[in-house]
Amino acid sequence: MKTTDFQSLKDKLAQLEYPLLYMFKFVVPSDNQKIAQVSSMFGEEAQITLKESQKGNYTSLTIRVVMLSPDEIVEKYAEASHITGLIAL
């Protein structure tokens, strides 16, 4: 994501009430290291669900976690954007 994309996302998120249970959705190549990289971005309180694609090439991660502000959400997306092969939905 570009910096301008983050600002647009942040503006939309600012309209919500916090704290809030937020759902992140990421797709990564089915590689334990990639999955671990994404999972490690969130604390033990996060509920993480994994689902492998039909052919097993990709794994989707659905992460539900309480977020305290739009900035906190944007920081997670910015951190995730550095993971090679990751797609944020």
C-alpha positions as CSV (number, residue, x, y, z in Angstrom):
1,M,0.0,0.0,0.0
2,K,1.1,3.5,-0.7
3,T,1.2,6.2,2.0
4,T,-1.8,7.9,0.4
5,D,-3.7,4.6,0.6
6,F,-3.0,4.6,4.4
7,Q,-4.4,8.1,4.8
8,S,-7.6,7.2,3.0
9,L,-8.0,4.1,5.1
10,K,-7.2,6.1,8.3
11,D,-9.9,8.6,7.3
12,K,-12.5,5.9,6.9
13,L,-11.5,4.2,10.1
14,A,-11.8,7.5,12.0
15,Q,-15.5,7.4,11.5
16,L,-15.8,4.3,13.7
17,E,-16.1,4.1,17.5
18,Y,-13.2,2.7,19.5
19,P,-12.2,0.4,21.0
20,L,-13.6,-2.0,18.4
21,L,-13.2,-5.7,17.4
22,Y,-11.5,-5.4,14.1
23,M,-11.1,-8.1,11.5
24,F,-7.9,-8.2,9.4
25,K,-7.8,-10.5,6.4
26,F,-4.5,-11.5,4.8
27,V,-3.5,-14.0,2.1
28,V,0.1,-15.4,2.0
29,P,1.9,-18.2,0.2
30,S,1.4,-21.4,2.2
31,D,4.8,-21.2,3.9
32,N,5.0,-21.6,7.7
33,Q,7.5,-18.8,7.9
34,K,5.1,-16.3,6.2
35,I,2.2,-17.5,8.3
36,A,4.3,-17.1,11.5
37,Q,5.4,-13.6,10.4
38,V,1.8,-12.4,10.1
39,S,0.6,-14.2,13.3
40,S,3.5,-12.7,15.3
41,M,2.3,-9.2,14.5
42,F,-0.6,-9.8,16.9
43,G,-0.7,-10.6,20.6
44,E,-2.1,-13.7,22.3
45,E,-5.5,-12.1,22.6
46,A,-6.0,-12.2,18.9
47,Q,-8.2,-14.9,17.4
48,I,-6.5,-16.2,14.3
49,T,-8.2,-18.5,11.8
50,L,-6.3,-20.2,9.0
51,K,-7.7,-21.5,5.8
52,E,-5.7,-23.1,3.0
53,S,-6.6,-22.6,-0.6
54,Q,-8.0,-25.5,-2.6
55,K,-4.7,-26.3,-4.2
56,G,-2.8,-25.6,-1.0
57,N,-0.7,-22.8,-2.6
58,Y,-2.0,-20.0,-0.4
59,T,-3.3,-19.6,3.1
60,S,-5.7,-17.0,4.3
61,L,-5.5,-15.6,7.8
62,T,-8.5,-14.0,9.4
63,I,-7.5,-12.1,12.6
64,R,-10.0,-10.7,15.0
65,V,-8.5,-8.4,17.6
66,V,-9.6,-5.4,19.7
67,M,-8.1,-2.2,18.3
68,L,-7.9,1.1,20.2
69,S,-7.6,3.6,17.4
70,P,-7.4,4.1,13.6
71,D,-3.6,4.6,14.0
72,E,-3.2,1.2,15.6
73,I,-5.0,-0.5,12.6
74,V,-3.0,1.4,10.0
75,E,0.3,0.5,11.8
76,K,-0.6,-3.2,11.5
77,Y,-1.3,-2.8,7.7
78,A,2.0,-0.9,7.3
79,E,3.9,-3.6,9.2
80,A,2.2,-6.4,7.1
81,S,3.1,-4.6,3.8
82,H,6.7,-5.5,4.3
83,I,6.0,-9.3,4.1
84,T,6.8,-10.6,0.7
85,G,3.9,-12.1,-1.1
86,L,1.3,-10.9,1.3
87,I,-2.1,-9.6,0.1
88,A,-4.2,-7.6,2.4
89,L,-7.9,-7.8,1.8
